[in-house]
Amino acid sequence: MLPFRSEIRNSPTQPTIKIFLSDESLDARIKKHLEHFKEIEEIEIRESIGQNRVNENITVFLKDDVDINKMKKSIDSSLWWYFEEDLVD
């Protein structure tokens, strides 16, 4: 099982990136890890609604005029680095 999965959600009000962790106990640590991105407006830990999903997700709201596709790639890359470092320790 992968340590995380991310998806772009195109909401009418504001596009977001949702991150689903396989280990929900890491939600707060990952939220803090993502706070270094200056392109992020806000990060929330939310209850997930839907079938075959984890109970919680991290929802990332971006600032205006940020390319959501590039930002998703940057976040994914940062999270892969985070989990690789964590597995080495």
PDB file of N, CA, C and O in Angstrom:
ATOM      1  N   MET A   1       0.846  -1.189   0.000  1.00  0.00           N
ATOM      2  CA  MET A   1       0.000   0.000   0.000  1.00  0.00           C
ATOM      3  C   MET A   1       0.888   1.248   0.000  1.00  0.00           C
ATOM      4  O   MET A   1       1.869   1.326   0.739  1.00  0.00           O
ATOM      5  N   LEU A   2       0.534   2.198  -0.822  1.00  0.00           N
ATOM      6  CA  LEU A   2       1.277   3.451  -0.889  1.00  0.00           C
ATOM      7  C   LEU A   2       1.032   4.281   0.369  1.00  0.00           C
ATOM      8  O   LEU A   2      -0.040   4.183   0.968  1.00  0.00           O
ATOM      9  N   PRO A   3       2.005   5.097   0.783  1.00  0.00           N
ATOM     10  CA  PRO A   3       1.818   5.899   1.991  1.00  0.00           C
ATOM     11  C   PRO A   3       0.796   7.027   1.839  1.00  0.00           C
ATOM     12  O   PRO A   3       0.232   7.496   2.827  1.00  0.00           O
ATOM     13  N   PHE A   4       0.558   7.464   0.584  1.00  0.00           N
ATOM     14  CA  PHE A   4      -0.425   8.527   0.369  1.00  0.00           C
ATOM     15  C   PHE A   4      -0.941   8.473  -1.061  1.00  0.00           C
ATOM     16  O   PHE A   4      -0.380   7.816  -1.938  1.00  0.00           O
ATOM     17  N   ARG A   5      -2.030   9.190  -1.251  1.00  0.00           N
ATOM     18  CA  ARG A   5      -2.617   9.385  -2.581  1.00  0.00           C
ATOM     19  C   ARG A   5      -3.138  10.815  -2.605  1.00  0.00           C
ATOM     20  O   ARG A   5      -3.712  11.280  -1.620  1.00  0.00           O
ATOM     21  N   SER A   6      -2.948  11.507  -3.703  1.00  0.00           N
ATOM     22  CA  SER A   6      -3.451  12.878  -3.801  1.00  0.00           C
ATOM     23  C   SER A   6      -4.320  13.016  -5.042  1.00  0.00           C
ATOM     24  O   SER A   6      -4.124  12.326  -6.043  1.00  0.00           O
ATOM     25  N   GLU A   7      -5.278  13.920  -4.952  1.00  0.00           N
ATOM     26  CA  GLU A   7      -6.211  14.161  -6.055  1.00  0.00           C
ATOM     27  C   GLU A   7      -6.514  15.650  -6.150  1.00  0.00           C
ATOM     28  O   GLU A   7      -6.584  16.351  -5.140  1.00  0.00           O
ATOM     29  N   ILE A   8      -6.688  16.111  -7.357  1.00  0.00           N
ATOM     30  CA  ILE A   8      -7.167  17.481  -7.570  1.00  0.00           C
ATOM     31  C   ILE A   8      -8.679  17.430  -7.581  1.00  0.00           C
ATOM     32  O   ILE A   8      -9.276  16.598  -8.264  1.00  0.00           O
ATOM     33  N   ARG A   9      -9.295  18.320  -6.826  1.00  0.00           N
ATOM     34  CA  ARG A   9     -10.754  18.438  -6.815  1.00  0.00           C
ATOM     35  C   ARG A   9     -11.114  19.812  -7.353  1.00  0.00           C
ATOM     36  O   ARG A   9     -10.715  20.833  -6.793  1.00  0.00           O
ATOM     37  N   ASN A  10     -11.857  19.830  -8.425  1.00  0.00           N
ATOM     38  CA  ASN A  10     -12.260  21.089  -9.050  1.00  0.00           C
ATOM     39  C   ASN A  10     -13.606  21.526  -8.511  1.00  0.00           C
ATOM     40  O   ASN A  10     -14.660  21.176  -9.041  1.00  0.00           O
ATOM     41  N   SER A  11     -13.539  22.289  -7.460  1.00  0.00           N
ATOM     42  CA  SER A  11     -14.734  22.847  -6.845  1.00  0.00           C
ATOM     43  C   SER A  11     -15.106  24.140  -7.576  1.00  0.00           C
ATOM     44  O   SER A  11     -14.226  24.841  -8.075  1.00  0.00           O
ATOM     45  N   PRO A  12     -16.393  24.460  -7.642  1.00  0.00           N
ATOM     46  CA  PRO A  12     -16.790  25.726  -8.295  1.00  0.00           C
ATOM     47  C   PRO A  12     -16.235  26.962  -7.572  1.00  0.00           C
ATOM     48  O   PRO A  12     -15.986  27.990  -8.201  1.00  0.00           O
ATOM     49  N   THR A  13     -16.048  26.861  -6.278  1.00  0.00           N
ATOM     50  CA  THR A  13     -15.567  28.018  -5.531  1.00  0.00           C
ATOM     51  C   THR A  13     -14.049  28.103  -5.512  1.00  0.00           C
ATOM     52  O   THR A  13     -13.483  29.179  -5.707  1.00  0.00           O
ATOM     53  N   GLN A  14     -13.384  26.971  -5.277  1.00  0.00           N
ATOM     54  CA  GLN A  14     -11.927  26.985  -5.203  1.00  0.00           C
ATOM     55  C   GLN A  14     -11.385  25.570  -5.415  1.00  0.00           C
ATOM     56  O   GLN A  14     -11.729  24.657  -4.664  1.00  0.00           O
ATOM     57  N   PRO A  15     -10.548  25.382  -6.424  1.00  0.00           N
ATOM     58  CA  PRO A  15      -9.950  24.059  -6.618  1.00  0.00           C
ATOM     59  C   PRO A  15      -9.073  23.701  -5.422  1.00  0.00           C
ATOM     60  O   PRO A  15      -8.418  24.568  -4.843  1.00  0.00           O
ATOM     61  N   THR A  16      -9.063  22.435  -5.059  1.00  0.00           N
ATOM     62  CA  THR A  16      -8.276  21.991  -3.922  1.00  0.00           C
ATOM     63  C   THR A  16      -7.493  20.736  -4.292  1.00  0.00           C
ATOM     64  O   THR A  16      -7.760  20.085  -5.302  1.00  0.00           O
ATOM     65  N   ILE A  17      -6.527  20.421  -3.451  1.00  0.00           N
ATOM     66  CA  ILE A  17      -5.805  19.165  -3.546  1.00  0.00           C
ATOM     67  C   ILE A  17      -6.125  18.389  -2.279  1.00  0.00           C
ATOM     68  O   ILE A  17      -5.930  18.888  -1.171  1.00  0.00           O
ATOM     69  N   LYS A  18      -6.614  17.179  -2.444  1.00  0.00           N
ATOM     70  CA  LYS A  18      -6.927  16.317  -1.303  1.00  0.00           C
ATOM     71  C   LYS A  18      -5.836  15.267  -1.199  1.00  0.00           C
ATOM     72  O   LYS A  18      -5.435  14.665  -2.195  1.00  0.00           O
ATOM     73  N   ILE A  19      -5.363  15.058   0.016  1.00  0.00           N
ATOM     74  CA  ILE A  19      -4.323  14.072   0.279  1.00  0.00           C
ATOM     75  C   ILE A  19      -4.895  13.046   1.244  1.00  0.00           C
ATOM     76  O   ILE A  19      -5.385  13.385   2.321  1.00  0.00           O
ATOM     77  N   PHE A  20      -4.821  11.799   0.841  1.00  0.00           N
ATOM     78  CA  PHE A  20      -5.317  10.699   1.656  1.00  0.00           C
ATOM     79  C   PHE A  20      -4.114   9.885   2.111  1.00  0.00           C
ATOM     80  O   PHE A  20      -3.384   9.341   1.281  1.00  0.00           O
ATOM     81  N   LEU A  21      -3.902   9.797   3.412  1.00  0.00           N
ATOM     82  CA  LEU A  21      -2.772   9.055   3.956  1.00  0.00           C
ATOM     83  C   LEU A  21      -3.202   7.652   4.345  1.00  0.00           C
ATOM     84  O   LEU A  21      -4.315   7.452   4.831  1.00  0.00           O
ATOM     85  N   SER A  22      -2.329   6.684   4.132  1.00  0.00           N
ATOM     86  CA  SER A  22      -2.656   5.319   4.560  1.00  0.00           C
ATOM     87  C   SER A  22      -2.575   5.207   6.088  1.00  0.00           C
ATOM     88  O   SER A  22      -3.214   4.336   6.679  1.00  0.00           O
ATOM     89  N   ASP A  23      -1.796   6.080   6.725  1.00  0.00           N
ATOM     90  CA  ASP A  23      -1.689   6.113   8.189  1.00  0.00           C
ATOM     91  C   ASP A  23      -2.205   7.468   8.673  1.00  0.00           C
ATOM     92  O   ASP A  23      -1.475   8.459   8.661  1.00  0.00           O
ATOM     93  N   GLU A  24      -3.467   7.499   9.099  1.00  0.00           N
ATOM     94  CA  GLU A  24      -4.090   8.763   9.502  1.00  0.00           C
ATOM     95  C   GLU A  24      -3.445   9.391  10.726  1.00  0.00           C
ATOM     96  O   GLU A  24      -3.643  10.579  10.977  1.00  0.00           O
ATOM     97  N   SER A  25      -2.686   8.634  11.488  1.00  0.00           N
ATOM     98  CA  SER A  25      -2.018   9.213  12.657  1.00  0.00           C
ATOM     99  C   SER A  25      -0.962  10.245  12.238  1.00  0.00           C
ATOM    100  O   SER A  25      -0.487  11.021  13.068  1.00  0.00           O
ATOM    101  N   LEU A  26      -0.598  10.252  10.958  1.00  0.00           N
ATOM    102  CA  LEU A  26       0.390  11.201  10.453  1.00  0.00           C
ATOM    103  C   LEU A  26      -0.237  12.492   9.919  1.00  0.00           C
ATOM    104  O   LEU A  26       0.491  13.385   9.483  1.00  0.00           O
ATOM    105  N   ASP A  27      -1.543  12.611   9.942  1.00  0.00           N
ATOM    106  CA  ASP A  27      -2.216  13.787   9.367  1.00  0.00           C
ATOM    107  C   ASP A  27      -1.626  15.099   9.869  1.00  0.00           C
ATOM    108  O   ASP A  27      -1.294  15.968   9.063  1.00  0.00           O
ATOM    109  N   ALA A  28      -1.491  15.260  11.168  1.00  0.00           N
ATOM    110  CA  ALA A  28      -1.004  16.523  11.727  1.00  0.00           C
ATOM    111  C   ALA A  28       0.458  16.775  11.329  1.00  0.00           C
ATOM    112  O   ALA A  28       0.832  17.914  11.050  1.00  0.00           O
ATOM    113  N   ARG A  29       1.279  15.731  11.301  1.00  0.00           N
ATOM    114  CA  ARG A  29       2.689  15.884  10.910  1.00  0.00           C
ATOM    115  C   ARG A  29       2.814  16.285   9.444  1.00  0.00           C
ATOM    116  O   ARG A  29       3.637  17.130   9.094  1.00  0.00           O
ATOM    117  N   ILE A  30       1.999  15.680   8.595  1.00  0.00           N
ATOM    118  CA  ILE A  30       2.045  16.017   7.166  1.00  0.00           C
ATOM    119  C   ILE A  30       1.506  17.429   6.940  1.00  0.00           C
ATOM    120  O   ILE A  30       2.032  18.171   6.110  1.00  0.00           O
ATOM    121  N   LYS A  31       0.476  17.793   7.667  1.00  0.00           N
ATOM    122  CA  LYS A  31      -0.059  19.160   7.563  1.00  0.00           C
ATOM    123  C   LYS A  31       1.050  20.161   7.880  1.00  0.00           C
ATOM    124  O   LYS A  31       1.235  21.137   7.153  1.00  0.00           O
ATOM    125  N   LYS A  32       1.774  19.920   8.948  1.00  0.00           N
ATOM    126  CA  LYS A  32       2.872  20.811   9.331  1.00  0.00           C
ATOM    127  C   LYS A  32       3.970  20.807   8.266  1.00  0.00           C
ATOM    128  O   LYS A  32       4.536  21.855   7.954  1.00  0.00           O
ATOM    129  N   HIS A  33       4.269  19.647   7.714  1.00  0.00           N
ATOM    130  CA  HIS A  33       5.281  19.531   6.662  1.00  0.00           C
ATOM    131  C   HIS A  33       4.912  20.390   5.442  1.00  0.00           C
ATOM    132  O   HIS A  33       5.788  20.996   4.825  1.00  0.00           O
ATOM    133  N   LEU A  34       3.640  20.441   5.100  1.00  0.00           N
ATOM    134  CA  LEU A  34       3.199  21.180   3.915  1.00  0.00           C
ATOM    135  C   LEU A  34       3.136  22.697   4.124  1.00  0.00           C
ATOM    136  O   LEU A  34       3.042  23.451   3.156  1.00  0.00           O
ATOM    137  N   GLU A  35       3.187  23.137   5.356  1.00  0.00           N
ATOM    138  CA  GLU A  35       3.044  24.571   5.637  1.00  0.00           C
ATOM    139  C   GLU A  35       4.190  25.413   5.079  1.00  0.00           C
ATOM    140  O   GLU A  35       4.080  26.639   5.063  1.00  0.00           O
ATOM    141  N   HIS A  36       5.288  24.800   4.620  1.00  0.00           N
ATOM    142  CA  HIS A  36       6.405  25.576   4.073  1.00  0.00           C
ATOM    143  C   HIS A  36       6.143  26.076   2.649  1.00  0.00           C
ATOM    144  O   HIS A  36       6.884  26.925   2.154  1.00  0.00           O
ATOM    145  N   PHE A  37       5.105  25.565   1.986  1.00  0.00           N
ATOM    146  CA  PHE A  37       4.798  26.019   0.632  1.00  0.00           C
ATOM    147  C   PHE A  37       4.133  27.395   0.683  1.00  0.00           C
ATOM    148  O   PHE A  37       3.068  27.553   1.282  1.00  0.00           O
ATOM    149  N   LYS A  38       4.752  28.368   0.066  1.00  0.00           N
ATOM    150  CA  LYS A  38       4.201  29.727   0.087  1.00  0.00           C
ATOM    151  C   LYS A  38       2.956  29.871  -0.790  1.00  0.00           C
ATOM    152  O   LYS A  38       2.207  30.838  -0.654  1.00  0.00           O
ATOM    153  N   GLU A  39       2.735  28.911  -1.688  1.00  0.00           N
ATOM    154  CA  GLU A  39       1.577  28.950  -2.591  1.00  0.00           C
ATOM    155  C   GLU A  39       0.286  28.468  -1.924  1.00  0.00           C
ATOM    156  O   GLU A  39      -0.797  28.596  -2.494  1.00  0.00           O
ATOM    157  N   ILE A  40       0.408  27.919  -0.727  1.00  0.00           N
ATOM    158  CA  ILE A  40      -0.753  27.371  -0.024  1.00  0.00           C
ATOM    159  C   ILE A  40      -1.404  28.450   0.840  1.00  0.00           C
ATOM    160  O   ILE A  40      -0.747  29.116   1.640  1.00  0.00           O
ATOM    161  N   GLU A  41      -2.697  28.597   0.653  1.00  0.00           N
ATOM    162  CA  GLU A  41      -3.489  29.556   1.443  1.00  0.00           C
ATOM    163  C   GLU A  41      -3.838  28.966   2.809  1.00  0.00           C
ATOM    164  O   GLU A  41      -3.682  29.620   3.841  1.00  0.00           O
ATOM    165  N   GLU A  42      -4.315  27.714   2.795  1.00  0.00           N
ATOM    166  CA  GLU A  42      -4.785  27.086   4.030  1.00  0.00           C
ATOM    167  C   GLU A  42      -4.731  25.568   3.875  1.00  0.00           C
ATOM    168  O   GLU A  42      -4.844  25.037   2.770  1.00  0.00           O
ATOM    169  N   ILE A  43      -4.556  24.881   5.004  1.00  0.00           N
ATOM    170  CA  ILE A  43      -4.558  23.419   5.030  1.00  0.00           C
ATOM    171  C   ILE A  43      -5.496  22.985   6.144  1.00  0.00           C
ATOM    172  O   ILE A  43      -5.392  23.468   7.272  1.00  0.00           O
ATOM    173  N   GLU A  44      -6.409  22.076   5.832  1.00  0.00           N
ATOM    174  CA  GLU A  44      -7.357  21.576   6.830  1.00  0.00           C
ATOM    175  C   GLU A  44      -7.344  20.053   6.844  1.00  0.00           C
ATOM    176  O   GLU A  44      -7.160  19.407   5.812  1.00  0.00           O
ATOM    177  N   ILE A  45      -7.542  19.498   8.030  1.00  0.00           N
ATOM    178  CA  ILE A  45      -7.770  18.058   8.154  1.00  0.00           C
ATOM    179  C   ILE A  45      -9.276  17.896   8.247  1.00  0.00           C
ATOM    180  O   ILE A  45      -9.916  18.427   9.154  1.00  0.00           O
ATOM    181  N   ARG A  46      -9.834  17.153   7.294  1.00  0.00           N
ATOM    182  CA  ARG A  46     -11.289  17.024   7.200  1.00  0.00           C
ATOM    183  C   ARG A  46     -11.709  15.566   7.233  1.00  0.00           C
ATOM    184  O   ARG A  46     -10.938  14.665   6.901  1.00  0.00           O
ATOM    185  N   GLU A  47     -12.943  15.362   7.640  1.00  0.00           N
ATOM    186  CA  GLU A  47     -13.531  14.029   7.580  1.00  0.00           C
ATOM    187  C   GLU A  47     -13.830  13.700   6.127  1.00  0.00           C
ATOM    188  O   GLU A  47     -14.384  14.527   5.401  1.00  0.00           O
ATOM    189  N   SER A  48     -13.463  12.493   5.698  1.00  0.00           N
ATOM    190  CA  SER A  48     -13.731  12.065   4.325  1.00  0.00           C
ATOM    191  C   SER A  48     -15.141  11.509   4.223  1.00  0.00           C
ATOM    192  O   SER A  48     -15.633  10.823   5.119  1.00  0.00           O
ATOM    193  N   ILE A  49     -15.765  11.823   3.113  1.00  0.00           N
ATOM    194  CA  ILE A  49     -17.097  11.306   2.845  1.00  0.00           C
ATOM    195  C   ILE A  49     -17.000  10.526   1.541  1.00  0.00           C
ATOM    196  O   ILE A  49     -16.510  11.046   0.539  1.00  0.00           O
ATOM    197  N   GLY A  50     -17.461   9.298   1.552  1.00  0.00           N
ATOM    198  CA  GLY A  50     -17.421   8.485   0.346  1.00  0.00           C
ATOM    199  C   GLY A  50     -17.064   7.052   0.673  1.00  0.00           C
ATOM    200  O   GLY A  50     -16.653   6.728   1.787  1.00  0.00           O
ATOM    201  N   GLN A  51     -17.229   6.215  -0.311  1.00  0.00           N
ATOM    202  CA  GLN A  51     -16.944   4.802  -0.130  1.00  0.00           C
ATOM    203  C   GLN A  51     -15.472   4.516  -0.390  1.00  0.00           C
ATOM    204  O   GLN A  51     -14.811   5.203  -1.168  1.00  0.00           O
ATOM    205  N   ASN A  52     -14.980   3.485   0.283  1.00  0.00           N
ATOM    206  CA  ASN A  52     -13.611   3.019   0.087  1.00  0.00           C
ATOM    207  C   ASN A  52     -12.578   4.118   0.287  1.00  0.00           C
ATOM    208  O   ASN A  52     -11.590   4.183  -0.446  1.00  0.00           O
ATOM    209  N   ARG A  53     -12.793   4.956   1.246  1.00  0.00           N
ATOM    210  CA  ARG A  53     -11.873   6.050   1.552  1.00  0.00           C
ATOM    211  C   ARG A  53     -11.421   5.931   3.001  1.00  0.00           C
ATOM    212  O   ARG A  53     -12.046   5.251   3.814  1.00  0.00           O
ATOM    213  N   VAL A  54     -10.336   6.601   3.296  1.00  0.00           N
ATOM    214  CA  VAL A  54      -9.911   6.695   4.683  1.00  0.00           C
ATOM    215  C   VAL A  54     -10.875   7.635   5.401  1.00  0.00           C
ATOM    216  O   VAL A  54     -11.657   8.334   4.756  1.00  0.00           O
ATOM    217  N   ASN A  55     -10.821   7.655   6.711  1.00  0.00           N
ATOM    218  CA  ASN A  55     -11.758   8.475   7.491  1.00  0.00           C
ATOM    219  C   ASN A  55     -11.476   9.966   7.394  1.00  0.00           C
ATOM    220  O   ASN A  55     -12.386  10.785   7.528  1.00  0.00           O
ATOM    221  N   GLU A  56     -10.205  10.322   7.159  1.00  0.00           N
ATOM    222  CA  GLU A  56      -9.825  11.729   7.110  1.00  0.00           C
ATOM    223  C   GLU A  56      -9.003  12.002   5.862  1.00  0.00           C
ATOM    224  O   GLU A  56      -8.431  11.093   5.261  1.00  0.00           O
ATOM    225  N   ASN A  57      -8.957  13.268   5.489  1.00  0.00           N
ATOM    226  CA  ASN A  57      -8.069  13.696   4.412  1.00  0.00           C
ATOM    227  C   ASN A  57      -7.502  15.057   4.764  1.00  0.00           C
ATOM    228  O   ASN A  57      -8.039  15.770   5.612  1.00  0.00           O
ATOM    229  N   ILE A  58      -6.428  15.401   4.113  1.00  0.00           N
ATOM    230  CA  ILE A  58      -5.836  16.725   4.253  1.00  0.00           C
ATOM    231  C   ILE A  58      -6.256  17.495   3.009  1.00  0.00           C
ATOM    232  O   ILE A  58      -5.960  17.084   1.887  1.00  0.00           O
ATOM    233  N   THR A  59      -6.940  18.601   3.210  1.00  0.00           N
ATOM    234  CA  THR A  59      -7.413  19.423   2.097  1.00  0.00           C
ATOM    235  C   THR A  59      -6.529  20.660   2.015  1.00  0.00           C
ATOM    236  O   THR A  59      -6.373  21.393   2.992  1.00  0.00           O
ATOM    237  N   VAL A  60      -5.955  20.879   0.841  1.00  0.00           N
ATOM    238  CA  VAL A  60      -5.034  21.991   0.614  1.00  0.00           C
ATOM    239  C   VAL A  60      -5.716  23.018  -0.285  1.00  0.00           C
ATOM    240  O   VAL A  60      -6.133  22.709  -1.402  1.00  0.00           O
ATOM    241  N   PHE A  61      -5.820  24.241   0.222  1.00  0.00           N
ATOM    242  CA  PHE A  61      -6.380  25.357  -0.534  1.00  0.00           C
ATOM    243  C   PHE A  61      -5.221  26.223  -1.014  1.00  0.00           C
ATOM    244  O   PHE A  61      -4.361  26.612  -0.224  1.00  0.00           O
ATOM    245  N   LEU A  62      -5.203  26.522  -2.300  1.00  0.00           N
ATOM    246  CA  LEU A  62      -4.110  27.298  -2.871  1.00  0.00           C
ATOM    247  C   LEU A  62      -4.475  28.769  -2.994  1.00  0.00           C
ATOM    248  O   LEU A  62      -5.648  29.136  -3.053  1.00  0.00           O
ATOM    249  N   LYS A  63      -3.447  29.594  -3.031  1.00  0.00           N
ATOM    250  CA  LYS A  63      -3.655  31.021  -3.262  1.00  0.00           C
ATOM    251  C   LYS A  63      -4.115  31.230  -4.702  1.00  0.00           C
ATOM    252  O   LYS A  63      -3.935  30.362  -5.556  1.00  0.00           O
ATOM    253  N   ASP A  64      -4.706  32.386  -4.955  1.00  0.00           N
ATOM    254  CA  ASP A  64      -5.172  32.716  -6.310  1.00  0.00           C
ATOM    255  C   ASP A  64      -4.004  32.692  -7.297  1.00  0.00           C
ATOM    256  O   ASP A  64      -2.867  32.998  -6.940  1.00  0.00           O
ATOM    257  N   ASP A  65      -4.302  32.331  -8.521  1.00  0.00           N
ATOM    258  CA  ASP A  65      -3.345  32.338  -9.632  1.00  0.00           C
ATOM    259  C   ASP A  65      -2.199  31.336  -9.484  1.00  0.00           C
ATOM    260  O   ASP A  65      -1.160  31.491 -10.126  1.00  0.00           O
ATOM    261  N   VAL A  66      -2.375  30.311  -8.649  1.00  0.00           N
ATOM    262  CA  VAL A  66      -1.373  29.246  -8.537  1.00  0.00           C
ATOM    263  C   VAL A  66      -1.795  28.106  -9.459  1.00  0.00           C
ATOM    264  O   VAL A  66      -2.962  27.715  -9.469  1.00  0.00           O
ATOM    265  N   ASP A  67      -0.858  27.577 -10.229  1.00  0.00           N
ATOM    266  CA  ASP A  67      -1.143  26.463 -11.136  1.00  0.00           C
ATOM    267  C   ASP A  67      -1.324  25.195 -10.302  1.00  0.00           C
ATOM    268  O   ASP A  67      -0.364  24.686  -9.723  1.00  0.00           O
ATOM    269  N   ILE A  68      -2.543  24.695 -10.244  1.00  0.00           N
ATOM    270  CA  ILE A  68      -2.861  23.562  -9.373  1.00  0.00           C
ATOM    271  C   ILE A  68      -2.139  22.288  -9.812  1.00  0.00           C
ATOM    272  O   ILE A  68      -1.773  21.471  -8.967  1.00  0.00           O
ATOM    273  N   ASN A  69      -1.930  22.105 -11.109  1.00  0.00           N
ATOM    274  CA  ASN A  69      -1.230  20.908 -11.584  1.00  0.00           C
ATOM    275  C   ASN A  69       0.239  20.912 -11.159  1.00  0.00           C
ATOM    276  O   ASN A  69       0.763  19.896 -10.702  1.00  0.00           O
ATOM    277  N   LYS A  70       0.892  22.054 -11.313  1.00  0.00           N
ATOM    278  CA  LYS A  70       2.290  22.167 -10.873  1.00  0.00           C
ATOM    279  C   LYS A  70       2.386  21.998  -9.360  1.00  0.00           C
ATOM    280  O   LYS A  70       3.313  21.367  -8.852  1.00  0.00           O
ATOM    281  N   MET A  71       1.424  22.566  -8.653  1.00  0.00           N
ATOM    282  CA  MET A  71       1.452  22.487  -7.193  1.00  0.00           C
ATOM    283  C   MET A  71       1.246  21.053  -6.721  1.00  0.00           C
ATOM    284  O   MET A  71       1.879  20.619  -5.759  1.00  0.00           O
ATOM    285  N   LYS A  72       0.366  20.319  -7.389  1.00  0.00           N
ATOM    286  CA  LYS A  72       0.156  18.912  -7.017  1.00  0.00           C
ATOM    287  C   LYS A  72       1.447  18.127  -7.204  1.00  0.00           C
ATOM    288  O   LYS A  72       1.805  17.308  -6.358  1.00  0.00           O
ATOM    289  N   LYS A  73       2.151  18.374  -8.315  1.00  0.00           N
ATOM    290  CA  LYS A  73       3.426  17.693  -8.555  1.00  0.00           C
ATOM    291  C   LYS A  73       4.446  18.045  -7.485  1.00  0.00           C
ATOM    292  O   LYS A  73       5.188  17.176  -7.028  1.00  0.00           O
ATOM    293  N   SER A  74       4.490  19.307  -7.082  1.00  0.00           N
ATOM    294  CA  SER A  74       5.428  19.734  -6.032  1.00  0.00           C
ATOM    295  C   SER A  74       5.095  19.085  -4.689  1.00  0.00           C
ATOM    296  O   SER A  74       5.986  18.632  -3.970  1.00  0.00           O
ATOM    297  N   ILE A  75       3.819  19.045  -4.365  1.00  0.00           N
ATOM    298  CA  ILE A  75       3.395  18.426  -3.103  1.00  0.00           C
ATOM    299  C   ILE A  75       3.691  16.939  -3.131  1.00  0.00           C
ATOM    300  O   ILE A  75       4.221  16.399  -2.160  1.00  0.00           O
ATOM    301  N   ASP A  76       3.358  16.261  -4.231  1.00  0.00           N
ATOM    302  CA  ASP A  76       3.636  14.825  -4.341  1.00  0.00           C
ATOM    303  C   ASP A  76       5.126  14.546  -4.181  1.00  0.00           C
ATOM    304  O   ASP A  76       5.515  13.628  -3.459  1.00  0.00           O
ATOM    305  N   SER A  77       5.941  15.321  -4.842  1.00  0.00           N
ATOM    306  CA  SER A  77       7.394  15.144  -4.760  1.00  0.00           C
ATOM    307  C   SER A  77       7.882  15.341  -3.317  1.00  0.00           C
ATOM    308  O   SER A  77       8.697  14.565  -2.818  1.00  0.00           O
ATOM    309  N   SER A  78       7.385  16.364  -2.674  1.00  0.00           N
ATOM    310  CA  SER A  78       7.766  16.633  -1.286  1.00  0.00           C
ATOM    311  C   SER A  78       7.327  15.511  -0.360  1.00  0.00           C
ATOM    312  O   SER A  78       8.065  15.140   0.553  1.00  0.00           O
ATOM    313  N   LEU A  79       6.139  14.966  -0.582  1.00  0.00           N
ATOM    314  CA  LEU A  79       5.653  13.874   0.260  1.00  0.00           C
ATOM    315  C   LEU A  79       6.441  12.588   0.011  1.00  0.00           C
ATOM    316  O   LEU A  79       6.717  11.850   0.956  1.00  0.00           O
ATOM    317  N   TRP A  80       6.810  12.304  -1.252  1.00  0.00           N
ATOM    318  CA  TRP A  80       7.637  11.123  -1.518  1.00  0.00           C
ATOM    319  C   TRP A  80       8.967  11.259  -0.796  1.00  0.00           C
ATOM    320  O   TRP A  80       9.455  10.295  -0.205  1.00  0.00           O
ATOM    321  N   TRP A  81       9.557  12.451  -0.841  1.00  0.00           N
ATOM    322  CA  TRP A  81      10.805  12.699  -0.128  1.00  0.00           C
ATOM    323  C   TRP A  81      10.597  12.481   1.369  1.00  0.00           C
ATOM    324  O   TRP A  81      11.412  11.829   2.022  1.00  0.00           O
ATOM    325  N   TYR A  82       9.516  13.021   1.909  1.00  0.00           N
ATOM    326  CA  TYR A  82       9.222  12.882   3.332  1.00  0.00           C
ATOM    327  C   TYR A  82       9.123  11.399   3.737  1.00  0.00           C
ATOM    328  O   TYR A  82       9.725  10.984   4.726  1.00  0.00           O
ATOM    329  N   PHE A  83       8.381  10.629   2.988  1.00  0.00           N
ATOM    330  CA  PHE A  83       8.197   9.218   3.345  1.00  0.00           C
ATOM    331  C   PHE A  83       9.461   8.396   3.122  1.00  0.00           C
ATOM    332  O   PHE A  83       9.716   7.453   3.870  1.00  0.00           O
ATOM    333  N   GLU A  84      10.251   8.728   2.119  1.00  0.00           N
ATOM    334  CA  GLU A  84      11.520   8.022   1.923  1.00  0.00           C
ATOM    335  C   GLU A  84      12.460   8.300   3.086  1.00  0.00           C
ATOM    336  O   GLU A  84      13.112   7.379   3.580  1.00  0.00           O
ATOM    337  N   GLU A  85      12.544   9.541   3.531  1.00  0.00           N
ATOM    338  CA  GLU A  85      13.377   9.888   4.677  1.00  0.00           C
ATOM    339  C   GLU A  85      12.884   9.199   5.945  1.00  0.00           C
ATOM    340  O   GLU A  85      13.679   8.719   6.752  1.00  0.00           O
ATOM    341  N   ASP A  86      11.573   9.157   6.109  1.00  0.00           N
ATOM    342  CA  ASP A  86      10.967   8.544   7.288  1.00  0.00           C
ATOM    343  C   ASP A  86      11.250   7.043   7.325  1.00  0.00           C
ATOM    344  O   ASP A  86      11.481   6.479   8.395  1.00  0.00           O
ATOM    345  N   LEU A  87      11.232   6.395   6.156  1.00  0.00           N
ATOM    346  CA  LEU A  87      11.478   4.961   6.099  1.00  0.00           C
ATOM    347  C   LEU A  87      12.944   4.626   6.370  1.00  0.00           C
ATOM    348  O   LEU A  87      13.257   3.545   6.868  1.00  0.00           O
ATOM    349  N   VAL A  88      13.848   5.565   6.036  1.00  0.00           N
ATOM    350  CA  VAL A  88      15.264   5.349   6.277  1.00  0.00           C
ATOM    351  C   VAL A  88      15.586   5.437   7.765  1.00  0.00           C
ATOM    352  O   VAL A  88      16.437   4.700   8.263  1.00  0.00           O
ATOM    353  N   ASP A  89      14.911   6.332   8.471  1.00  0.00           N
ATOM    354  CA  ASP A  89      15.192   6.541   9.914  1.00  0.00           C
ATOM    355  C   ASP A  89      14.854   5.352  10.752  1.00  0.00           C
ATOM    356  O   ASP A  89      15.036   5.382  11.969  1.00  0.00           O
TER     357      ASP A  89
END
